[in-house]
Amino acid sequence: CPDEMLEAAVVHSVAAEPIDAIIAGQRPFRHPHHSATLAGLVGGGSPLRPGEVSLAHHGVLFLDELAEFKSSVLQGIRQPMESGSVMLTRADGNVTFPARFVLVAASNPCPCGYFGDEERECTCTVPQIRGYQNRIGGPAHRPHRPASGCPPHPSGRDFGTEAGDELRAAAGGGDGGPGLRLVARIADGREGV
């Protein structure tokens, strides 16, 4: 949609981010690190700058290792998810940035990453598993229902196709971590494997 493309390009332009891909018809795909601050996700700073939720406007915000994000940061993106915008208030006035995005999140089931794995044994205690899973319970589960779990992708498997290469590049490459495993399953689904 040309209007959506223009809106996304304007947000990226305000943030001094490249707009070539958006103008070419590619929706934004943002994947901030789990150490991102609340200001980094919703916006802020001086001068005011749109955050990741606005930079993902009309696109995808992918939060890998969701349980590693600070609870206050996850709680902070709840309002933009519900309203579709972010209002930042400063002494000289308010600024509103759009924030209509699809949230995709991935997380390990426990600190060691092997709870429920058929090939490797989990080394975590039950309280560790509960504590880890509860870190994402409130803010992530209230507005939207989580999707089903995703078993690990077989290690060492090569995509060997353009779609897989594009998805791997979008996920930032990697060492086969959980984000890349999710990307691998998406590529498999797109390629009909």
RAMO-V760307 format. One record per residue. N is the residue number from 1. RES is the residue in one letter. PSI is psi in radians with two decimals (* if undefined). BURIAL is 1 if it has 16 or more other ideal C-beta (glycine too) atoms within 10 Angstrom, else 0. Layout:
n=N res=RES psi=PSI burial=BURIAL
n=N res=RES psi=PSI burial=BURIAL
This chain:
n=1 res=C psi=2.18 burial=0
n=2 res=P psi=-0.64 burial=0
n=3 res=D psi=-0.74 burial=0
n=4 res=E psi=-0.71 burial=0
n=5 res=M psi=-0.76 burial=1
n=6 res=L psi=-0.78 burial=0
n=7 res=E psi=-0.82 burial=1
n=8 res=A psi=-0.70 burial=1
n=9 res=A psi=-0.67 burial=1
n=10 res=V psi=-0.78 burial=1
n=11 res=V psi=-0.79 burial=1
n=12 res=H psi=-0.65 burial=1
n=13 res=S psi=-0.77 burial=0
n=14 res=V psi=-0.61 burial=1
n=15 res=A psi=0.08 burial=1
n=16 res=A psi=0.63 burial=0
n=17 res=E psi=2.65 burial=1
n=18 res=P psi=2.53 burial=0
n=19 res=I psi=0.00 burial=1
n=20 res=D psi=-0.81 burial=0
n=21 res=A psi=-0.67 burial=0
n=22 res=I psi=-0.79 burial=1
n=23 res=I psi=-0.54 burial=0
n=24 res=A psi=-0.03 burial=0
n=25 res=G psi=0.07 burial=0
n=26 res=Q psi=2.25 burial=0
n=27 res=R psi=2.62 burial=1
n=28 res=P psi=2.49 burial=1
n=29 res=F psi=1.92 burial=1
n=30 res=R psi=2.44 burial=1
n=31 res=H psi=1.36 burial=1
n=32 res=P psi=2.67 burial=1
n=33 res=H psi=2.67 burial=0
n=34 res=H psi=-0.17 burial=0
n=35 res=S psi=0.06 burial=0
n=36 res=A psi=2.49 burial=0
n=37 res=T psi=2.96 burial=0
n=38 res=L psi=-0.74 burial=1
n=39 res=A psi=-0.62 burial=0
n=40 res=G psi=-0.58 burial=1
n=41 res=L psi=-0.73 burial=1
n=42 res=V psi=-0.28 burial=1
n=43 res=G psi=2.91 burial=1
n=44 res=G psi=-2.66 burial=1
n=45 res=G psi=-3.12 burial=0
n=46 res=S psi=1.96 burial=0
n=47 res=P psi=2.83 burial=0
n=48 res=L psi=2.39 burial=1
n=49 res=R psi=2.43 burial=1
n=50 res=P psi=2.54 burial=1
n=51 res=G psi=-3.06 burial=1
n=52 res=E psi=-0.61 burial=1
n=53 res=V psi=-0.58 burial=1
n=54 res=S psi=-0.61 burial=1
n=55 res=L psi=-0.34 burial=1
n=56 res=A psi=0.08 burial=1
n=57 res=H psi=2.23 burial=1
n=58 res=H psi=0.46 burial=1
n=59 res=G psi=-2.56 burial=1
n=60 res=V psi=2.34 burial=0
n=61 res=L psi=1.97 burial=1
n=62 res=F psi=2.02 burial=1
n=63 res=L psi=1.75 burial=1
n=64 res=D psi=2.57 burial=1
n=65 res=E psi=0.88 burial=1
n=66 res=L psi=-0.70 burial=1
n=67 res=A psi=-0.28 burial=1
n=68 res=E psi=-0.26 burial=1
n=69 res=F psi=2.55 burial=1
n=70 res=K psi=2.49 burial=0
n=71 res=S psi=-0.67 burial=0
n=72 res=S psi=-0.57 burial=0
n=73 res=V psi=-0.78 burial=1
n=74 res=L psi=-0.69 burial=1
n=75 res=Q psi=-0.60 burial=0
n=76 res=G psi=-0.43 burial=1
n=77 res=I psi=-0.06 burial=1
n=78 res=R psi=-0.82 burial=0
n=79 res=Q psi=-0.83 burial=1
n=80 res=P psi=-0.60 burial=1
n=81 res=M psi=-0.65 burial=1
n=82 res=E psi=-0.68 burial=0
n=83 res=S psi=-0.39 burial=0
n=84 res=G psi=0.22 burial=0
n=85 res=S psi=2.89 burial=0
n=86 res=V psi=2.20 burial=1
n=87 res=M psi=2.12 burial=0
n=88 res=L psi=2.24 burial=1
n=89 res=T psi=2.28 burial=0
n=90 res=R psi=2.97 burial=0
n=91 res=A psi=-0.58 burial=0
n=92 res=D psi=0.16 burial=0
n=93 res=G psi=-3.04 burial=0
n=94 res=N psi=2.58 burial=0
n=95 res=V psi=2.31 burial=1
n=96 res=T psi=2.23 burial=0
n=97 res=F psi=2.50 burial=1
n=98 res=P psi=2.67 burial=1
n=99 res=A psi=1.00 burial=1
n=100 res=R psi=1.91 burial=1
n=101 res=F psi=2.85 burial=1
n=102 res=V psi=2.18 burial=0
n=103 res=L psi=2.17 burial=1
n=104 res=V psi=2.25 burial=1
n=105 res=A psi=2.62 burial=1
n=106 res=A psi=2.56 burial=1
n=107 res=S psi=2.63 burial=1
n=108 res=N psi=2.71 burial=1
n=109 res=P psi=-0.24 burial=1
n=110 res=C psi=3.00 burial=1
n=111 res=P psi=-0.65 burial=1
n=112 res=C psi=-0.33 burial=1
n=113 res=G psi=0.06 burial=1
n=114 res=Y psi=0.13 burial=1
n=115 res=F psi=2.17 burial=1
n=116 res=G psi=-0.04 burial=0
n=117 res=D psi=2.36 burial=0
n=118 res=E psi=-0.32 burial=0
n=119 res=E psi=-0.50 burial=0
n=120 res=R psi=2.56 burial=0
n=121 res=E psi=2.38 burial=0
n=122 res=C psi=2.39 burial=1
n=123 res=T psi=0.11 burial=0
n=124 res=C psi=2.66 burial=1
n=125 res=T psi=2.84 burial=0
n=126 res=V psi=-0.78 burial=0
n=127 res=P psi=-0.62 burial=0
n=128 res=Q psi=-0.76 burial=0
n=129 res=I psi=-0.82 burial=1
n=130 res=R psi=-0.79 burial=0
n=131 res=G psi=-0.73 burial=0
n=132 res=Y psi=-0.79 burial=1
n=133 res=Q psi=-0.54 burial=0
n=134 res=N psi=-0.31 burial=0
n=135 res=R psi=-0.49 burial=1
n=136 res=I psi=0.03 burial=1
n=137 res=G psi=-1.08 burial=0
n=138 res=G psi=-1.25 burial=0
n=139 res=P psi=-0.59 burial=1
n=140 res=A psi=-0.54 burial=1
n=141 res=H psi=-0.43 burial=0
n=142 res=R psi=-1.01 burial=0
n=143 res=P psi=-0.49 burial=0
n=144 res=H psi=2.64 burial=0
n=145 res=R psi=2.38 burial=0
n=146 res=P psi=2.63 burial=0
n=147 res=A psi=3.13 burial=0
n=148 res=S psi=2.92 burial=0
n=149 res=G psi=2.93 burial=0
n=150 res=C psi=1.98 burial=0
n=151 res=P psi=2.76 burial=0
n=152 res=P psi=2.54 burial=1
n=153 res=H psi=2.49 burial=1
n=154 res=P psi=2.20 burial=0
n=155 res=S psi=2.65 burial=0
n=156 res=G psi=0.03 burial=0
n=157 res=R psi=2.32 burial=0
n=158 res=D psi=2.44 burial=0
n=159 res=F psi=-0.94 burial=1
n=160 res=G psi=0.29 burial=0
n=161 res=T psi=2.84 burial=0
n=162 res=E psi=-0.74 burial=0
n=163 res=A psi=-0.77 burial=0
n=164 res=G psi=-0.71 burial=1
n=165 res=D psi=-0.70 burial=0
n=166 res=E psi=-0.75 burial=0
n=167 res=L psi=-0.71 burial=1
n=168 res=R psi=-0.75 burial=1
n=169 res=A psi=-0.69 burial=0
n=170 res=A psi=-0.55 burial=0
n=171 res=A psi=0.00 burial=1
n=172 res=G psi=0.45 burial=0
n=173 res=G psi=-2.41 burial=0
n=174 res=G psi=-3.11 burial=0
n=175 res=D psi=0.37 burial=0
n=176 res=G psi=0.27 burial=0
n=177 res=G psi=-3.09 burial=1
n=178 res=P psi=-0.66 burial=1
n=179 res=G psi=-0.77 burial=1
n=180 res=L psi=-0.60 burial=1
n=181 res=R psi=-0.70 burial=1
n=182 res=L psi=-0.78 burial=1
n=183 res=V psi=-0.68 burial=1
n=184 res=A psi=-0.72 burial=1
n=185 res=R psi=-0.63 burial=1
n=186 res=I psi=-0.77 burial=1
n=187 res=A psi=-0.72 burial=1
n=188 res=D psi=-0.75 burial=1
n=189 res=G psi=-0.70 burial=0
n=190 res=R psi=-0.54 burial=0
n=191 res=E psi=-0.02 burial=0
n=192 res=G psi=0.48 burial=0
n=193 res=V psi=* burial=0
